[in-house]
Structure formats: C-alpha cells, structure tokens
Amino acid sequence: MSDLQTLQQQIAALQQQIQDMKTTSKVKKARPEKVVKSYAGLNGHYFSFDSNDENIPAEIREGVSTQVAELLATSELCAKLEKSQLGRALIVEQKKGMMYFWTPNQETLMFGPVMAGIKNSKDVELFHIDLKYMTDLGHAFDTEKLGRLELDRRIKFDEFVALEKAVNELSKLQEKSAEISAKTKAQK
C-alpha cells in the first residue's frame, strides 16, 4: 500500500508542476532592435568629403584622413585601387584633400570607385562618416549614373585621362630616345 501512496504523491506533485508551468507567464522572445541604417536609401551613391573644410570638426577630418592614409599604405588595397583609371584619379584627388566614397550597402562607406568586394573587405576599407559632413553626388550606377557623372566633373576625369595618356607617351618617347642614344654611343 505504501508503494501506491508514494506513486499517488508523485503523480500529484507532477500534476502540480504541470499546473504551475501553465500558469506562469511564458518568456517572450526578445524582439530584435531595429537597426538604424546610416545611409538608408543611398545604396550605390557617391559622396565627397573635403578634409580641408574648416566647418567639419578637426577630429572627424583627421580620423577620415588617417584611415584613408592607412588604406593607401596597404599595398594590396592600394594596388586594387590603382588598377582602374578612376581609382588612380581618386588617389590623386585624395592628396589634394578631397576624398570620394561610395555606399556598397546602407550601413558603410568605401573609399574609391564602385567595385565588388564588400564581403571580403578589411576593416580599414570600411568608413562610417556622418552624412552632414559629406555631399551626396548621386547614384553611381543607376540608368542615368548621375553620381558618376558628377564625380567625373568634380575630379576633371577627362583631363586626368588625357594627362595620364600624355605621360605614358612621353615615357615611351624617353625610352626610345635612350635606346637611340645608347646605339649611337655604341657605334662611335
């Protein structure tokens, strides 16, 4: 009989536990906080940042300039930018104090021309600059490409391309001149 009483007590205890579990409020799942995207709706836009603008706080200007310098000091990243004419033009502009960024997503900026690689990017390549310190140039690759057109206008891209072409031509002519000089000296 004691076994039967023990079983009845265990059953009663389990029923009480079940009842308690039903009456206690369930733990609600935490709702994820809505992330505020710094560049909401501006995916694919070009932006300019003037590190010479006195209206921008010095710590912001210095921080952005330092990070761009670090990025360009990384040979692998600099080589990636130098592969394109636009990348080379933007590096030249950066030396003058004007920096150009684009939004690969709505949360970060990247220095230089629009290119693939946001998923494999390093921290030094990703920037977070308040929109109030930059000028939106427009979309880089929509049907009208207004951002790219404005960027080209600001950096005088046509002039840069012509200058780069002239420098290459001059270099080739100097090489030919050196070869001819070497041949004429060897013949004497």
Secondary structure, 3 states (H helix, E strand, C coil): CHHHHHHHHHHHHHHHHHHHHHHCCCCCCCCCCCCCCCCCCCCCEEEEEECCCCCCCHHHHHHHHHHHHHHHHCHHHHHHHHCCHHHHHHHHHHHHCEEEEECCCCCCEEECCCCCCHHHCCHHHEECCCHHHCEEEEECCCCCCHHHHHHHHHHCHHHHHHHHHHHHHHHHHHHHHHHHHHHHHHHC
